[in-house]
Structures are given as C-alpha cells and as structure tokens.
Amino acid sequence: MLTALNSILTNSINSLGFNCSEELSKFAQVRTLTPIKTIKAFSEYVSGIH
C-alpha cells in the first residue's frame, strides 16, 4: 500500500510541474505519517484505548 501511495504522491507532485524524486516522496510520507501516529498514540493513551 505504501508503494502505491508513494507512486501517487510522486506523480501528483510531478504533474504540478515539479521534479520530485521517489526519495523525496518517501521523506514527505514519513514527515506526514509520524505526527499522525504520534497524535493517534497520545489520544489512545488519554482515552484509555490500548
């Protein structure tokens, strides 16, 4: 699934006229997904969901 997401992200950025490498797309995914996972983990901790 992440491979497909990476491909979509790379193609979307390139379609806007930017020259985006696959590595840049992977970096963007990590920078986006890390805060989401952190927020999810914190909210589960606060609400008592394990």
CHARMM internal coordinates of N, CA and C (Angstrom, degrees):
IC EDIT
DIST 1 N 1 CA 1.4449
DIST 1 CA 1 C 1.5280
ANGL 1 N 1 CA 1 C 111.45
DIST 1 C 2 N 1.3376
ANGL 1 CA 1 C 2 N 116.91
DIHE 1 N 1 CA 1 C 2 N -40.60
DIST 2 N 2 CA 1.4591
ANGL 1 C 2 N 2 CA 119.21
DIHE 1 CA 1 C 2 N 2 CA 179.29
DIST 2 CA 2 C 1.5183
ANGL 2 N 2 CA 2 C 111.82
DIHE 1 C 2 N 2 CA 2 C -65.45
DIST 2 C 3 N 1.3242
ANGL 2 CA 2 C 3 N 117.02
DIHE 2 N 2 CA 2 C 3 N -31.33
DIST 3 N 3 CA 1.4606
ANGL 2 C 3 N 3 CA 120.18
DIHE 2 CA 2 C 3 N 3 CA 177.41
DIST 3 CA 3 C 1.5230
ANGL 3 N 3 CA 3 C 110.21
DIHE 2 C 3 N 3 CA 3 C -63.93
DIST 3 C 4 N 1.3190
ANGL 3 CA 3 C 4 N 116.22
DIHE 3 N 3 CA 3 C 4 N -43.42
DIST 4 N 4 CA 1.4683
ANGL 3 C 4 N 4 CA 120.59
DIHE 3 CA 3 C 4 N 4 CA 178.42
DIST 4 CA 4 C 1.5263
ANGL 4 N 4 CA 4 C 110.64
DIHE 3 C 4 N 4 CA 4 C -65.39
DIST 4 C 5 N 1.3273
ANGL 4 CA 4 C 5 N 117.11
DIHE 4 N 4 CA 4 C 5 N -42.08
DIST 5 N 5 CA 1.4612
ANGL 4 C 5 N 5 CA 121.27
DIHE 4 CA 4 C 5 N 5 CA 178.46
DIST 5 CA 5 C 1.5196
ANGL 5 N 5 CA 5 C 110.56
DIHE 4 C 5 N 5 CA 5 C -62.49
DIST 5 C 6 N 1.3233
ANGL 5 CA 5 C 6 N 116.45
DIHE 5 N 5 CA 5 C 6 N -41.33
DIST 6 N 6 CA 1.4631
ANGL 5 C 6 N 6 CA 121.20
DIHE 5 CA 5 C 6 N 6 CA 178.32
DIST 6 CA 6 C 1.5216
ANGL 6 N 6 CA 6 C 110.83
DIHE 5 C 6 N 6 CA 6 C -62.33
DIST 6 C 7 N 1.3173
ANGL 6 CA 6 C 7 N 116.42
DIHE 6 N 6 CA 6 C 7 N -43.53
DIST 7 N 7 CA 1.4662
ANGL 6 C 7 N 7 CA 120.78
DIHE 6 CA 6 C 7 N 7 CA 179.66
DIST 7 CA 7 C 1.5243
ANGL 7 N 7 CA 7 C 111.20
DIHE 6 C 7 N 7 CA 7 C -63.82
DIST 7 C 8 N 1.3307
ANGL 7 CA 7 C 8 N 116.58
DIHE 7 N 7 CA 7 C 8 N -43.01
DIST 8 N 8 CA 1.4699
ANGL 7 C 8 N 8 CA 120.73
DIHE 7 CA 7 C 8 N 8 CA 179.15
DIST 8 CA 8 C 1.5246
ANGL 8 N 8 CA 8 C 110.58
DIHE 7 C 8 N 8 CA 8 C -63.61
DIST 8 C 9 N 1.3277
ANGL 8 CA 8 C 9 N 115.83
DIHE 8 N 8 CA 8 C 9 N -44.22
DIST 9 N 9 CA 1.4642
ANGL 8 C 9 N 9 CA 119.87
DIHE 8 CA 8 C 9 N 9 CA -179.92
DIST 9 CA 9 C 1.5247
ANGL 9 N 9 CA 9 C 111.24
DIHE 8 C 9 N 9 CA 9 C -63.04
DIST 9 C 10 N 1.3320
ANGL 9 CA 9 C 10 N 116.83
DIHE 9 N 9 CA 9 C 10 N -45.62
DIST 10 N 10 CA 1.4616
ANGL 9 C 10 N 10 CA 121.11
DIHE 9 CA 9 C 10 N 10 CA 179.33
DIST 10 CA 10 C 1.5230
ANGL 10 N 10 CA 10 C 110.86
DIHE 9 C 10 N 10 CA 10 C -61.04
DIST 10 C 11 N 1.3261
ANGL 10 CA 10 C 11 N 116.84
DIHE 10 N 10 CA 10 C 11 N -47.45
DIST 11 N 11 CA 1.4669
ANGL 10 C 11 N 11 CA 120.76
DIHE 10 CA 10 C 11 N 11 CA -179.73
DIST 11 CA 11 C 1.5220
ANGL 11 N 11 CA 11 C 111.79
DIHE 10 C 11 N 11 CA 11 C -64.21
DIST 11 C 12 N 1.3278
ANGL 11 CA 11 C 12 N 116.85
DIHE 11 N 11 CA 11 C 12 N -38.31
DIST 12 N 12 CA 1.4680
ANGL 11 C 12 N 12 CA 120.06
DIHE 11 CA 11 C 12 N 12 CA 179.74
DIST 12 CA 12 C 1.5159
ANGL 12 N 12 CA 12 C 111.44
DIHE 11 C 12 N 12 CA 12 C -64.72
DIST 12 C 13 N 1.3324
ANGL 12 CA 12 C 13 N 116.55
DIHE 12 N 12 CA 12 C 13 N -45.18
DIST 13 N 13 CA 1.4645
ANGL 12 C 13 N 13 CA 120.26
DIHE 12 CA 12 C 13 N 13 CA 179.64
DIST 13 CA 13 C 1.5226
ANGL 13 N 13 CA 13 C 110.53
DIHE 12 C 13 N 13 CA 13 C -65.21
DIST 13 C 14 N 1.3314
ANGL 13 CA 13 C 14 N 116.56
DIHE 13 N 13 CA 13 C 14 N -42.32
DIST 14 N 14 CA 1.4706
ANGL 13 C 14 N 14 CA 120.06
DIHE 13 CA 13 C 14 N 14 CA 179.80
DIST 14 CA 14 C 1.5253
ANGL 14 N 14 CA 14 C 111.69
DIHE 13 C 14 N 14 CA 14 C -66.12
DIST 14 C 15 N 1.3373
ANGL 14 CA 14 C 15 N 117.27
DIHE 14 N 14 CA 14 C 15 N -32.37
DIST 15 N 15 CA 1.4705
ANGL 14 C 15 N 15 CA 119.93
DIHE 14 CA 14 C 15 N 15 CA 179.81
DIST 15 CA 15 C 1.5250
ANGL 15 N 15 CA 15 C 111.43
DIHE 14 C 15 N 15 CA 15 C -68.18
DIST 15 C 16 N 1.3252
ANGL 15 CA 15 C 16 N 117.10
DIHE 15 N 15 CA 15 C 16 N -19.75
DIST 16 N 16 CA 1.4648
ANGL 15 C 16 N 16 CA 120.83
DIHE 15 CA 15 C 16 N 16 CA 177.38
DIST 16 CA 16 C 1.5264
ANGL 16 N 16 CA 16 C 112.12
DIHE 15 C 16 N 16 CA 16 C -83.25
DIST 16 C 17 N 1.3266
ANGL 16 CA 16 C 17 N 116.37
DIHE 16 N 16 CA 16 C 17 N -2.33
DIST 17 N 17 CA 1.4564
ANGL 16 C 17 N 17 CA 120.19
DIHE 16 CA 16 C 17 N 17 CA 177.35
DIST 17 CA 17 C 1.5134
ANGL 17 N 17 CA 17 C 114.02
DIHE 16 C 17 N 17 CA 17 C 101.43
DIST 17 C 18 N 1.3258
ANGL 17 CA 17 C 18 N 116.89
DIHE 17 N 17 CA 17 C 18 N 3.98
DIST 18 N 18 CA 1.4586
ANGL 17 C 18 N 18 CA 120.27
DIHE 17 CA 17 C 18 N 18 CA 177.67
DIST 18 CA 18 C 1.5171
ANGL 18 N 18 CA 18 C 108.79
DIHE 17 C 18 N 18 CA 18 C -93.31
DIST 18 C 19 N 1.3133
ANGL 18 CA 18 C 19 N 115.93
DIHE 18 N 18 CA 18 C 19 N 154.47
DIST 19 N 19 CA 1.4563
ANGL 18 C 19 N 19 CA 120.61
DIHE 18 CA 18 C 19 N 19 CA 176.46
DIST 19 CA 19 C 1.5264
ANGL 19 N 19 CA 19 C 107.02
DIHE 18 C 19 N 19 CA 19 C -101.12
DIST 19 C 20 N 1.3182
ANGL 19 CA 19 C 20 N 115.95
DIHE 19 N 19 CA 19 C 20 N 97.02
DIST 20 N 20 CA 1.4578
ANGL 19 C 20 N 20 CA 121.57
DIHE 19 CA 19 C 20 N 20 CA -174.68
DIST 20 CA 20 C 1.5197
ANGL 20 N 20 CA 20 C 109.86
DIHE 19 C 20 N 20 CA 20 C -108.50
DIST 20 C 21 N 1.2983
ANGL 20 CA 20 C 21 N 115.52
DIHE 20 N 20 CA 20 C 21 N 125.75
DIST 21 N 21 CA 1.4624
ANGL 20 C 21 N 21 CA 119.19
DIHE 20 CA 20 C 21 N 21 CA 176.59
DIST 21 CA 21 C 1.5199
ANGL 21 N 21 CA 21 C 109.79
DIHE 20 C 21 N 21 CA 21 C -83.38
DIST 21 C 22 N 1.3152
ANGL 21 CA 21 C 22 N 115.45
DIHE 21 N 21 CA 21 C 22 N 162.40
DIST 22 N 22 CA 1.4580
ANGL 21 C 22 N 22 CA 120.62
DIHE 21 CA 21 C 22 N 22 CA 178.41
DIST 22 CA 22 C 1.5253
ANGL 22 N 22 CA 22 C 110.64
DIHE 21 C 22 N 22 CA 22 C -62.88
DIST 22 C 23 N 1.3252
ANGL 22 CA 22 C 23 N 116.99
DIHE 22 N 22 CA 22 C 23 N -35.33
DIST 23 N 23 CA 1.4662
ANGL 22 C 23 N 23 CA 120.64
DIHE 22 CA 22 C 23 N 23 CA 179.86
DIST 23 CA 23 C 1.5250
ANGL 23 N 23 CA 23 C 111.18
DIHE 22 C 23 N 23 CA 23 C -64.76
DIST 23 C 24 N 1.3271
ANGL 23 CA 23 C 24 N 116.90
DIHE 23 N 23 CA 23 C 24 N -37.88
DIST 24 N 24 CA 1.4614
ANGL 23 C 24 N 24 CA 120.30
DIHE 23 CA 23 C 24 N 24 CA 177.79
DIST 24 CA 24 C 1.5226
ANGL 24 N 24 CA 24 C 110.22
DIHE 23 C 24 N 24 CA 24 C -65.15
DIST 24 C 25 N 1.3187
ANGL 24 CA 24 C 25 N 117.53
DIHE 24 N 24 CA 24 C 25 N -38.64
DIST 25 N 25 CA 1.4590
ANGL 24 C 25 N 25 CA 121.00
DIHE 24 CA 24 C 25 N 25 CA 177.28
DIST 25 CA 25 C 1.5205
ANGL 25 N 25 CA 25 C 111.26
DIHE 24 C 25 N 25 CA 25 C -64.04
DIST 25 C 26 N 1.3298
ANGL 25 CA 25 C 26 N 116.82
DIHE 25 N 25 CA 25 C 26 N -41.06
DIST 26 N 26 CA 1.4690
ANGL 25 C 26 N 26 CA 120.41
DIHE 25 CA 25 C 26 N 26 CA 177.76
DIST 26 CA 26 C 1.5228
ANGL 26 N 26 CA 26 C 110.55
DIHE 25 C 26 N 26 CA 26 C -63.29
DIST 26 C 27 N 1.3274
ANGL 26 CA 26 C 27 N 116.76
DIHE 26 N 26 CA 26 C 27 N -41.42
DIST 27 N 27 CA 1.4579
ANGL 26 C 27 N 27 CA 121.20
DIHE 26 CA 26 C 27 N 27 CA 177.98
DIST 27 CA 27 C 1.5292
ANGL 27 N 27 CA 27 C 110.11
DIHE 26 C 27 N 27 CA 27 C -61.64
DIST 27 C 28 N 1.3316
ANGL 27 CA 27 C 28 N 116.84
DIHE 27 N 27 CA 27 C 28 N -43.24
DIST 28 N 28 CA 1.4620
ANGL 27 C 28 N 28 CA 120.99
DIHE 27 CA 27 C 28 N 28 CA 179.72
DIST 28 CA 28 C 1.5264
ANGL 28 N 28 CA 28 C 110.87
DIHE 27 C 28 N 28 CA 28 C -62.94
DIST 28 C 29 N 1.3235
ANGL 28 CA 28 C 29 N 116.85
DIHE 28 N 28 CA 28 C 29 N -38.89
DIST 29 N 29 CA 1.4660
ANGL 28 C 29 N 29 CA 120.05
DIHE 28 CA 28 C 29 N 29 CA 178.43
DIST 29 CA 29 C 1.5155
ANGL 29 N 29 CA 29 C 111.19
DIHE 28 C 29 N 29 CA 29 C -63.10
DIST 29 C 30 N 1.3279
ANGL 29 CA 29 C 30 N 116.78
DIHE 29 N 29 CA 29 C 30 N -44.78
DIST 30 N 30 CA 1.4652
ANGL 29 C 30 N 30 CA 120.52
DIHE 29 CA 29 C 30 N 30 CA -179.50
DIST 30 CA 30 C 1.5141
ANGL 30 N 30 CA 30 C 109.91
DIHE 29 C 30 N 30 CA 30 C -63.06
DIST 30 C 31 N 1.3243
ANGL 30 CA 30 C 31 N 116.96
DIHE 30 N 30 CA 30 C 31 N -43.19
DIST 31 N 31 CA 1.4595
ANGL 30 C 31 N 31 CA 121.08
DIHE 30 CA 30 C 31 N 31 CA -179.37
DIST 31 CA 31 C 1.5298
ANGL 31 N 31 CA 31 C 111.59
DIHE 30 C 31 N 31 CA 31 C -66.38
DIST 31 C 32 N 1.3266
ANGL 31 CA 31 C 32 N 117.63
DIHE 31 N 31 CA 31 C 32 N -27.10
DIST 32 N 32 CA 1.4579
ANGL 31 C 32 N 32 CA 121.34
DIHE 31 CA 31 C 32 N 32 CA 178.95
DIST 32 CA 32 C 1.5166
ANGL 32 N 32 CA 32 C 111.45
DIHE 31 C 32 N 32 CA 32 C -85.53
DIST 32 C 33 N 1.3282
ANGL 32 CA 32 C 33 N 117.38
DIHE 32 N 32 CA 32 C 33 N -44.59
DIST 33 N 33 CA 1.4597
ANGL 32 C 33 N 33 CA 121.33
DIHE 32 CA 32 C 33 N 33 CA -174.38
DIST 33 CA 33 C 1.5196
ANGL 33 N 33 CA 33 C 113.12
DIHE 32 C 33 N 33 CA 33 C -74.21
DIST 33 C 34 N 1.3333
ANGL 33 CA 33 C 34 N 118.48
DIHE 33 N 33 CA 33 C 34 N -31.12
DIST 34 N 34 CA 1.4593
ANGL 33 C 34 N 34 CA 120.53
DIHE 33 CA 33 C 34 N 34 CA -178.35
DIST 34 CA 34 C 1.5257
ANGL 34 N 34 CA 34 C 112.41
DIHE 33 C 34 N 34 CA 34 C -61.07
DIST 34 C 35 N 1.3411
ANGL 34 CA 34 C 35 N 120.42
DIHE 34 N 34 CA 34 C 35 N -49.86
DIST 35 N 35 CA 1.4653
ANGL 34 C 35 N 35 CA 119.23
DIHE 34 CA 34 C 35 N 35 CA 177.50
DIST 35 CA 35 C 1.5318
ANGL 35 N 35 CA 35 C 112.14
DIHE 34 C 35 N 35 CA 35 C -63.16
DIST 35 C 36 N 1.3217
ANGL 35 CA 35 C 36 N 117.64
DIHE 35 N 35 CA 35 C 36 N -35.84
DIST 36 N 36 CA 1.4601
ANGL 35 C 36 N 36 CA 120.30
DIHE 35 CA 35 C 36 N 36 CA 179.55
DIST 36 CA 36 C 1.5309
ANGL 36 N 36 CA 36 C 109.99
DIHE 35 C 36 N 36 CA 36 C -62.83
DIST 36 C 37 N 1.3336
ANGL 36 CA 36 C 37 N 116.79
DIHE 36 N 36 CA 36 C 37 N -44.79
DIST 37 N 37 CA 1.4650
ANGL 36 C 37 N 37 CA 120.33
DIHE 36 CA 36 C 37 N 37 CA 178.34
DIST 37 CA 37 C 1.5203
ANGL 37 N 37 CA 37 C 110.93
DIHE 36 C 37 N 37 CA 37 C -64.88
DIST 37 C 38 N 1.3257
ANGL 37 CA 37 C 38 N 117.44
DIHE 37 N 37 CA 37 C 38 N -38.41
DIST 38 N 38 CA 1.4605
ANGL 37 C 38 N 38 CA 121.33
DIHE 37 CA 37 C 38 N 38 CA 179.45
DIST 38 CA 38 C 1.5282
ANGL 38 N 38 CA 38 C 110.40
DIHE 37 C 38 N 38 CA 38 C -64.67
DIST 38 C 39 N 1.3107
ANGL 38 CA 38 C 39 N 116.99
DIHE 38 N 38 CA 38 C 39 N -45.18
DIST 39 N 39 CA 1.4666
ANGL 38 C 39 N 39 CA 121.07
DIHE 38 CA 38 C 39 N 39 CA 179.39
DIST 39 CA 39 C 1.5274
ANGL 39 N 39 CA 39 C 110.29
DIHE 38 C 39 N 39 CA 39 C -64.31
DIST 39 C 40 N 1.3280
ANGL 39 CA 39 C 40 N 116.39
DIHE 39 N 39 CA 39 C 40 N -41.85
DIST 40 N 40 CA 1.4649
ANGL 39 C 40 N 40 CA 120.74
DIHE 39 CA 39 C 40 N 40 CA 179.26
DIST 40 CA 40 C 1.5245
ANGL 40 N 40 CA 40 C 110.38
DIHE 39 C 40 N 40 CA 40 C -61.76
DIST 40 C 41 N 1.3261
ANGL 40 CA 40 C 41 N 116.84
DIHE 40 N 40 CA 40 C 41 N -46.69
DIST 41 N 41 CA 1.4669
ANGL 40 C 41 N 41 CA 121.00
DIHE 40 CA 40 C 41 N 41 CA -179.83
DIST 41 CA 41 C 1.5284
ANGL 41 N 41 CA 41 C 110.97
DIHE 40 C 41 N 41 CA 41 C -62.40
DIST 41 C 42 N 1.3201
ANGL 41 CA 41 C 42 N 117.15
DIHE 41 N 41 CA 41 C 42 N -41.97
DIST 42 N 42 CA 1.4577
ANGL 41 C 42 N 42 CA 120.74
DIHE 41 CA 41 C 42 N 42 CA 179.46
DIST 42 CA 42 C 1.5182
ANGL 42 N 42 CA 42 C 111.13
DIHE 41 C 42 N 42 CA 42 C -65.30
DIST 42 C 43 N 1.3284
ANGL 42 CA 42 C 43 N 117.03
DIHE 42 N 42 CA 42 C 43 N -43.51
DIST 43 N 43 CA 1.4649
ANGL 42 C 43 N 43 CA 119.48
DIHE 42 CA 42 C 43 N 43 CA -179.36
DIST 43 CA 43 C 1.5248
ANGL 43 N 43 CA 43 C 111.33
DIHE 42 C 43 N 43 CA 43 C -66.61
DIST 43 C 44 N 1.3392
ANGL 43 CA 43 C 44 N 116.87
DIHE 43 N 43 CA 43 C 44 N -35.54
DIST 44 N 44 CA 1.4668
ANGL 43 C 44 N 44 CA 119.59
DIHE 43 CA 43 C 44 N 44 CA 176.20
DIST 44 CA 44 C 1.5217
ANGL 44 N 44 CA 44 C 110.83
DIHE 43 C 44 N 44 CA 44 C -66.88
DIST 44 C 45 N 1.3310
ANGL 44 CA 44 C 45 N 117.16
DIHE 44 N 44 CA 44 C 45 N -37.81
DIST 45 N 45 CA 1.4524
ANGL 44 C 45 N 45 CA 121.02
DIHE 44 CA 44 C 45 N 45 CA 178.17
DIST 45 CA 45 C 1.5263
ANGL 45 N 45 CA 45 C 110.25
DIHE 44 C 45 N 45 CA 45 C -64.70
DIST 45 C 46 N 1.3300
ANGL 45 CA 45 C 46 N 116.93
DIHE 45 N 45 CA 45 C 46 N -45.74
DIST 46 N 46 CA 1.4637
ANGL 45 C 46 N 46 CA 121.11
DIHE 45 CA 45 C 46 N 46 CA -178.42
DIST 46 CA 46 C 1.5241
ANGL 46 N 46 CA 46 C 110.80
DIHE 45 C 46 N 46 CA 46 C -65.28
DIST 46 C 47 N 1.3226
ANGL 46 CA 46 C 47 N 116.65
DIHE 46 N 46 CA 46 C 47 N -40.04
DIST 47 N 47 CA 1.4676
ANGL 46 C 47 N 47 CA 119.03
DIHE 46 CA 46 C 47 N 47 CA -177.83
DIST 47 CA 47 C 1.5282
ANGL 47 N 47 CA 47 C 113.02
DIHE 46 C 47 N 47 CA 47 C -83.73
DIST 47 C 48 N 1.3283
ANGL 47 CA 47 C 48 N 116.99
DIHE 47 N 47 CA 47 C 48 N -5.99
DIST 48 N 48 CA 1.4505
ANGL 47 C 48 N 48 CA 120.83
DIHE 47 CA 47 C 48 N 48 CA 177.34
DIST 48 CA 48 C 1.5087
ANGL 48 N 48 CA 48 C 114.67
DIHE 47 C 48 N 48 CA 48 C 82.70
DIST 48 C 49 N 1.3389
ANGL 48 CA 48 C 49 N 117.92
DIHE 48 N 48 CA 48 C 49 N 14.39
DIST 49 N 49 CA 1.4537
ANGL 48 C 49 N 49 CA 122.09
DIHE 48 CA 48 C 49 N 49 CA 177.37
DIST 49 CA 49 C 1.5276
ANGL 49 N 49 CA 49 C 108.19
DIHE 48 C 49 N 49 CA 49 C -85.92
DIST 49 C 50 N 1.3277
ANGL 49 CA 49 C 50 N 116.54
DIHE 49 N 49 CA 49 C 50 N 131.96
DIST 50 N 50 CA 1.4763
ANGL 49 C 50 N 50 CA 118.81
DIHE 49 CA 49 C 50 N 50 CA 179.12
DIST 50 CA 50 C 1.4824
ANGL 50 N 50 CA 50 C 109.99
DIHE 49 C 50 N 50 CA 50 C -124.67
END
COOR INIT
IC SEED 1 N 1 CA 1 C
IC BUILD
